[in-house]
Structures are given as C-alpha cells and as structure tokens.
Amino acid sequence: AVTRGAAAIIPPLRPAADRLRVATGVTYLASDAKARAELGFAPRSLDEGLPSAIEWLLRDRFEAD
C-alpha cells in the first residue's frame, strides 16, 4: 500500500539515456552527417521529394509480382 501511494505522487524514472537527452536539449537520435559526407546526401523539401517518392512507390514498390 505504501509503494502504491508513493507511486501516485512520485513519477517513475525514465531510462538514463532519455533523462540525458532531455537535460541536454537533444531531440534527435541520429545525424545525417555521415550520409552527407560519404554519400552526398542532400535533404529535399517535402514539395520537392514527395512526388518522386510516390512515383517510385507506385512504379517499383507496389508493382505486382
């Protein structure tokens, strides 16, 4: 009963990694730096990238076998 009462007023601890991310203000889990450097990756806006992504999906991904 005591632990249930304590749990009601004391929030559960998050895993250490989550607490560190929140404390340091980091909101991402990865970086695109390696893809930029090694593969020449350059992100595009949604307006630029979505039409070609949909075209690829319709043509190559959802093609009947």
ZIMORA-V550228 format. One record per helix or strand of 2 or more residues. SS is the DSSP state (@ for helix, = for strand). FROM is the first residue (numbers start at 1). TO is the last residue. Records with the same first field share a line. If there is no record, write none. Layout:
SS: FROM-TO ; FROM-TO
This chain:
@: 2-9 ; 16-24 ; 33-39 ; 46-61
